[in-house]
Amino acid sequence: MSDTDRFAKLENLFEQVRDLETNARKAFLDHECINDADLRHEVEKLLAHHDRGGMLDDPIDITNAQEEYLPESVGRYQVLECLGRGGMGVVYRAEQDQPQRQVALKMMHAGLRSKDLQRRFEFESSVLARLQHPGIAQIFEVATWDDGNGARPFFAMELVEGVALDQFVKEKHSIEAKLRLFIAICEAVHHAHQKGVIHRDLKPANIMITHDGVPKILDFGVARTTDADLQATMYTLPGQLVGTLTYMSPEQINSDSSQLDTRSDVYALGVILYELLAGQLPYDLADKSLAQVARIINEREPRSLASHDRKLRGDLTTIVSKALEKEPERRYASVFGLISDLRRFLAHEPIAARPASAVYQMTKFAQRNKTIVGGMAAMIVILLSATIVLSWQSARINTEARTRQDVANFLREMLTSLDPAKTAGEPLTVRDMLDDASLRLENSFETVPSVRADLQGTVGSTYHLLGEYEQAEYHYRQAVNVLTQEHGIKDEKTLKILADFGLTLKELDRLEEAESILRDALSHIEDPVSPIAIKVRRFLAIVMVGMGRTEEADALFRYNYNSLLHSHGDKSVEVASEAINLGSVLMDSKRHDEALPLLEESLATLRRELGDDDPVTISAINNVSAVYHNLGREEDSNELLREAVERSTRVLGPVHLHTLRRRHNMVRGAMRRGDYEASIAETANTVAICEQELGPTHSETLTWVEMLVTGLAFGRSMEEAEQVALSWYERLESEHGPTSRSAGRMAYLVMNLYDSWGKEELEAEWLRRAKTSVYIPPDFIMQEELPQ
Amino acid sequence: MTEEPENMMRSNEPDMLADVYGDLRQIAAEYLRRERPDHTLQPTALVHEAYLKLADSGQWKSAAHFRAVASRAMRQILVDHARMRGRLKRGGQHERVMLTTGVALGMDRDLDVLALDEALSALAGYDERKAQVVELRFFGGLSARESAKTLGIAQKTAESDWYFARAWLHERLSQR
């Protein structure tokens, strides 16, 4: 047997037994290698390596591909050991003869390439040598040294023994201790500024804390002196530059480094103060590319300091925010301003900095968001802002500063969270934004629970719109509790949220609960024809439809319909909307003759009174289309459905639940007609939209994946459908685990596919897999909708 | 950028390789020569940086194409570096230089780049595609999915190739 044959044989065996259990492997090899003990031995060796894994699994890390190199001496200094290596150079501990002392020697990597640079280096060196302050590591000498690879600058500096600030940050200290230390750091920086020296590379690694607790800043002016050419550095040292970029101001990243002034150091100090207090950086820059980092620093608002620790709310948050402003003019004009405010804070005096106003934040937001993510995002902002304003007015909140600030802060944080720049290229889903806002809500408005309850009501209804009923339930429940406590159950606001709450429970298929809540609400309403009574009754009727109790639904809708007819007249929008509901229920009871004229007439009224693009009209169009479908008038039905989808997409946005359901109906219709190619294209497109806007695990996204797979299976080939289904399964399985709801749902999908394909073994295997997940597949329910 | 379902390395243009090689080497050299920075630098980052520089030149069929060439370049750079180190140290005599891989050394010893290079060439003699998968994943920092895409093969195939190649290389290196 040739080498090549043997290799092929080896591979073949390995492939076959690789994923088997030990005993199964043995049995297989016993059989296959009966006459070739050598081959068997080779396979077993490979299997042993395979089971161990290890080497090669991580990509090679070239940073380790170097050796330590220690020169004997640099100039008149004896090199003792290497203290550290960094982006721009290496630092040695060295000994000097005259005067006899140990010094830190910093050798720069980059040589002095031009005469200009050389001159500037000499000039700046003399300035640096004059810089004397207990908070600054003294520079003894600045010179060049040629080790045979060209002259490179080096600095002989005071050797500081202690820990770097980045270590100190990790330890536990009181806020006051941190502030005092920070003020000492600022004083040293301020001293240097007064001598005309800007640091330009302030970061915790450059700040040592001596054993006596005194801060000493290293490398003052080093960046400028050697013109470490930020742009060049950016392109040559990707990984580590990010570490330094973290502390760089936007103007430092963007502009010519010669334009920098002391306010860039103010910014770096702001980042350091933030990190000291929060224990984290203002931006999450982990695993970001350089371009992303630059964009984040330029565009994104830092995470509010107060969000890390409630104790940091108020003045400290204001001070840090002012130091971290993007535009230098909005920062403290000098480090002294920063020091003064911190001292005032410690002395419990009013600080000079003012939080940016909500109006300013709104303006900035609008400027930055010419490319806002989509209609939903804007809608959430508008909804929540409007709720805040309304609730603020109606609750007649006194003008207590704390509350005003709470409102302003909440609004600001919400706005910045919607900033697409915040995600630095990652798709930002509407869901993410909402989650973010609702999380913040938990910690806001403690003093004004009714404002919070209103907001939670709004958040709840937004979740409802997105089809996130569990989240909606949570927020509604909280809102209901507070409102009942604050205003009583008979209050209209309480009743309104109760009604919405009931409808959410219905969507969660908790019909009995929904019924009992809505009936309870109805019993507390005195006027049976008031708008709130109509609303609660309507929702109750919808629940009845869900329970299959059509007669009761009919009675409830009819009661509403007659009441509205009486109060508003037969050409009114109110009557027409309710007629759409009533008509749909009549259809369910097969009373077509009664239903059809009612529906057609109501749709005409809505088109006339509200216009074709009103959400209520669009709902009616959809429902009338369903009626035509039931009557077998497919063409009429399709025409209306297409119209509903088109209007819905335009008016409500492509990810609105109503749009998606209408689209769903349309695609199902197309599939029924056998128009698979168009359906596949439409479905694939919708999957992509849902994935981006709602995320890959959202049930709506998965619904569309299911549609896509179905379309592919019947319209193209089982293989193609299998590929899509498996790739979704694998992706969700690897990201969320095999027991997750989303992976489970995809496992059922794969199983169903194999079922249709007639592959029984695979079907059984996937059923087993699907059952390990927490997902329980529902019986298929045709998703109809009723205007609400 | 759409990725084309064909084997990118089959169209192995030497000029492009040379371009990427030069550029990557320049970037990598900064690291190799001097410092040990705070952050580890995996090839993904380097390849990404090089891509930013070279992507505009318009000669690339796709990102996948670029990654394939860059992975090959990365392998050559590291091998050349190891050879040069060896020569410098021992006056031309061949000296093995150890590179450690990022994490989790299953074999509890450093990786010998030159030995790996030899083993990889031997593997290519039997099955070129398997060697390419290793090249893309280990030297190029690509994921299983990306390497499959780059080579225009199914992910399952790329994974099988990887498992076998990895075991085979381990075995060959452990015989040294």
Interface residues (C-beta under 8 A of the other chain):
Chain A: D3 T4 F7 E11 F14 E15 R18 E42 K45 L46 L47 H49 H50 R52 G53 G54 M55 L56 D57 D58 P59 I60 D61 I62 T63 N64 A65 Q66 E67 R85 G86 G87 G89 V90 H109 A205 Y235 T236 L237 P238 G239 Q240 V242 G243 S289 L290 A291
Chain B: Q26 I27 A28 E30 Y31 L32 R33 R34 E35 R36 P37 D38 H39 T40 L41 Q42 P43 T44 A45 L46 H48 E49 L52 K53 M74 L78 H81 A82 R85 V97 L99 T100 T101 G102 V103 A104 L105 G106 M107 L111 V113 Y126 D127 V134 R137 F138 F139 G140 G141 S160 Y163 F164 R166 A167 W168 L169 H170 E171 L173 S174
